[in-house]
């Protein structure tokens, strides 16, 4: 559950945070789908699980933390906690498993909801071929993606005077600066980040889902793997 921590969310932004683990849920669902159909492919699913709550020992705005990569991070907002977990998961995946590609899913930013609503998830990548294959899988399954830009002009918004980077940008293009943050922990591995915050829950239902949790990402990743790695 995500209260925002010391940077506490307002009540209207907190009651539905039970869906804030939906990225990890999609990873677990994908692994279950692959196992059930006995997919002939080597896939590793990793989930970074954490609860973000305020207490006397909670992380504070202004703290500097050291990531698994050794890079230091100035925490300006404790409600941007997901990326602090995800950056270590990405680093661990690269260092331990040396994968051909990495795809992460996370309900990372409210900014992606403002940008794409519940109709598309945001797609960010350092590799055009990987991005195109994911986009096609999204079109084929109805779990659609829309690619957004990345670049040095966005990365500069993460500059910190006391650490290697801040955990938030300057207030604009929040989903892009979040992706730029994650990219700082990727080496040469083809990587794609899916910001699924707008697509994992529906109040009214969709053609693919009843009201509630949508399971977004399972169909998409299952098709992506079947089309490209089996």
N, C-alpha and C positions, 0 to 999 in steps of 0.2 A: 504494500500500500504506500502511496506517496502523498504525504501531507504537505510537502514542500520543505519540511525541516524548519530550521530557525527562520528562513525566508518563507513563512507560512502562507499557504494558499488562502484565498477567501472561501467562505463556505460554499458559494455557488460553483467554485472550481474544484471542490474536493469530493463531493458526494459520490461521483461516478469514477473515482480513481481506482476502483476495483478492476477496471480494464487496463490499468497501466502496466500490467505484466503480459500483455497480449503478444508482444514480440517473442518472448520466451515461450509462450503458449504455442505460437505458430511453429517454432523450432521443434518443440516436443511433438506437435501434431504431424509435422513433416516426417520426422524420424519414425513415428508409428505407422504412417502411411507407407513409407518405403519398406518397413519390416513386414507389413501385412501382405504386400504384393511381392515380397521376396526379390526386391530390386537388386540387380547384379551390379553394384556400384559401391565404392568406398566413400561414405559420407560421414562426417563427424559433426554432431550437434552439440553446441556449448551454450549454456544459459547462465547469465550473470544475475543472481537473485539477491535482492536487498530490500529492506524496508526503510523508508525515509521518515523518521519521526523526531520531533524535538524532545530533548531532555538535557540534563546537566552535562552530559558528555557528547552532545551532538556537535557535528561540524559547524563552524561559525563563518559567516561572511568575513573575508579577509584572511582566513587560514591559507597556508601554502602546504600542499601535499605532494608527495613524490609518487609518481606512477610506477608500475612494474617495469616500464622501459627506462626508468631513471630520469625522465623529464619531469620538471616541477610545474605545478599548476596552482595559480592563484584562484581560490574559490570566491568569486564575487557574489554568487547567488547559490544558495544550497538547494534551490528547486531545479537547478540544472545538474542534478546528481546522476542521472542515467548515463550520461556520457563519461562520467568518471569511472563507472563500472565497466561500461562497454569498451573503453580504450584498453583496459587491462585484459579483457577477454580477447580482443583482437590481437594484442601483442602475444598473449599466451598461445593462441591458435597458430600464429606464424612460427614462433620459436619452437614449439613442441612438435607440430605436425607437418610443417612445410607444405601446405596445401597448394593445389593447382589454382584455386580461386577461393575467395571468401565472399560470402553474402551475409550481411547482418540485417536484422529487422528490429525496429524499436519504435515504441510510441514516444519519440524523442522530443518533439516540439509542438506547442500549440500553434506556432507560426505556420506549420504545414496545413493545419485545418483552415486557417484564415486564407491560405493560398489556394488550396485544392478542394476544400470542403470534404465530404465523405465519399466523393466519386472516384478519386485517384489517390494513390500513395506517391510520395516523392521518391524519385530515383536519383542517386548521386553515384558517380563512379570515376575511377581513374583509368578505365579501360573501355573503349568504345565498343569492341566486340562483345564483351560481357554485358554491357548495358543494352545493346541491341537484342541479344538473346533473351534477356530478362523481359524487355519490353514486349517481344513477340509472345512469350509465354503468358504475359499478362493479358494481351489481346485475345489469345486463344482461350483463356479460362474465364474471362470476365473480371478478373482481379487486376484492374488496370493500373499502369504506372505512367508517370510523367516525369521526364528527366529535367532537372534544374541545373543551372550553371555552377561551376566552381572556378576558383582562380586566386591569384596572389592578392588582388584588390580586396577580396573578402577575407583572406587569411590574415591580412594586416590588422584587421579589427580585433584579433586575439592577442595582440601585443601587450605584455605586462612589464612593468618597471621592476618588479621584485621576483619574477619567476619566468620560466620559459614561455608560459602562455597563461591567459585567463580562461576560465571555463565558460564565459559568455562573450558575445561580441558587443557591438555598440548600440544594440536595440533595434537595428534594421536587419532585414534578411535573416531572421533568426534560424530558420531551418538550414540555410546555406552555411552560416558560420558554425553551426553545430556539426555539419558534415565536414567542414574544413578542420575543425578540432579533431575529429576522428581520423582524418587522413594523415595527421601528424604522427600517427602510431602505425601506419602502414608502410612497409618497405617497398619492395618491387612486386609484390603479389597482386595480381588482378583482384580488384575489390569493388564491391557495390554495397551501398548503404540504402536501405529502404526505410523511409520515415512513414510509418503506418498509423500515426496517431488519429487520423481522420477516418480510417476505413475499418477499424477493428470493432466498432460498436455502432449500432443503429437503433434509433428510437422508433422508427416507423416500419422497418423492414426494407429489404432490397430484393431484386429478382433472385438473388442467391442465398438469402438469409432471412429468417424470421427476426422480429425485434429482439435486440440483445446482442450478445457476442456473435460476430460474423465468422470467426475462424479465418479471417483474411490472411493469405500468405501460404496456406497449406496447398491449395490447388495450384497456385502459381509456382511454388518451388517444386512440387511433385512433377508438374509438366516440364519445367525447366531442366530438371535432372534427367527425366526420361528422354527428352529430345536431344540432349547434349552430352550425356555421360554414360548412357547405356547402349 
